[in-house]
Structure formats: C-alpha cells, structure tokens
C-alpha cells in the first residue's frame, strides 16, 4: 500500500479488507455485523454535527474520516456476502444525484431552492413507484432511528406538503399555550408525576414546539444542542464560583445558585 497518492480511497478499502480477513485480521472487526455497527454509524454522524456546531474544522476533518470508515465498513461486509461493494455505493449515489438534479444535469431549467426540494421529493416518489414501492402512507420513509425532534419535523413537513398545516406561526403559538394548559391540568391530578397521561401531554407539547421551530425555519435539534451547551457553561460557572469558596452545589441554596446563574448570564452578554 506504500507509494499511494494522498486521499486514495482505494487504500482505505484495502485496510478495511485486511481488518476483515479471517486469521490475520482484527478479532473485533471480524466479530461485527451490520446490526452491531449501525449504532457506531449513528454516533459518528452526531460527532460530525457536533464538530460543525463548534466550528472546529480540524475536528470535522477527523470526524468525517470516522464517518467514511463506517461507509467502507458496511460496504465491506456487504461485499463479503456478494451483495454489493464500495464502488456500487459510489455508482448508486452518483446516479441518484444526477437523476434528482435535472436543473443541473438535464433540461430542468432554472429553479429556486424551494422548487429544488419539492422536485427532489417528486422524483424520489416517482422512483419508488417505478420500483413498485409506492408508500401506503404519505408519512412512510421517515426513519424511526432519527432523533425524535428531527423526526417530528420531517413528519410535519410531509403533512404540510398536502396542506395539513397552519399557515401562520402565531397559530402554532396558540397551540403551544393549549398544550401547556393540558400539561398543567395533568400535573394537578393526583399521582400525575411519571403517569402515562402526563407523558402523553408532554409529548404533545414537544411535538408542537418542534412545529414552531419548523415554521420559524429553526432546526430544533441544533437549537436544543445550543441550549444544552449554554446550560453547561452557566452551570459550570456556578460550580467554579462555589468551588472558589470551598463549597459544592449540593451545599448551596437554590437562591444562591440562581444568583450565580444570573451572574454567568450577565458575563455572556457583556462579551
């Protein structure tokens, strides 16, 4: 494998083949199958998204490599069963991109980004129909493995395509208020905490919040990741300020911690 030019994908494919060779390969790699590797594939995709979120391009390069390894790993296992190989994966995606971009590779003419998205869905549906895979429901094709917030948005987008949607984000706000009141009613009921009824109402509230994000053209997963990061920053400020006084959060009152939270918030705004 020496003397290969930089960026030669064939080298990566050969390394993966060596790892999967019985007798001389890696015991861990040889034990894996599609099902056992799938969680790692999802994890690597999240790590790519995290590197993008932080704007760390060096880390993004590494994480994209890890994600590419997942593609090569799956392709190698498929090749071992004579199903397909990495080259078939590349050929398939190249053909798909050309089919679904007639405005670039055909005579589809000039279109805006909204029309491109609609055109992609139309071509995808036509391809499935030609293969005899016409969906029994408009909502088919939204993977169950997606994060719940992302899947909620995709389900809503599919319903919106046929007019089942609010035409004003303010109507979604009204629905959020309604769902919040229903959560409050359940919380007031005896034995409400962790009850199935309360879980259902909280789920409805989260679904409508995802709908608001969609109408506002905000990615709810990205927004929640940013909120998580903000919470971590501010809570760590609380921990650091208390540690400087020789104390831990468990030894502080809620009022003290809230005061330090506001302090952290003020520092962030002053930057």
Secondary structure, 3 states (H helix, E strand, C coil): CCCCCCCCHHHHHHHHHHHCCCCCCCHHHHHCCHHHHHHHHHHHHHHHHHHHHHCCHHHHHHHHHHHHHHHHHHHHHHHHCCCCCHHHHHHHHHHHHHHCCHHHHCCCCCCCHHHHHHHHHHHHHHHHHHCCCCCCCCCCCCCCCCCHHHHHHHHHHHHHCCCCCCCCHHHHHHHHHHHHHHHHHHHCCCCCCCCHHHHHHHHHHHHHHHHHHHHCCCCHHHHHHHHHHHHHHHHHHHHHHHHHCCCCHHHCCHHHHHHHHHHHHHHHHHC
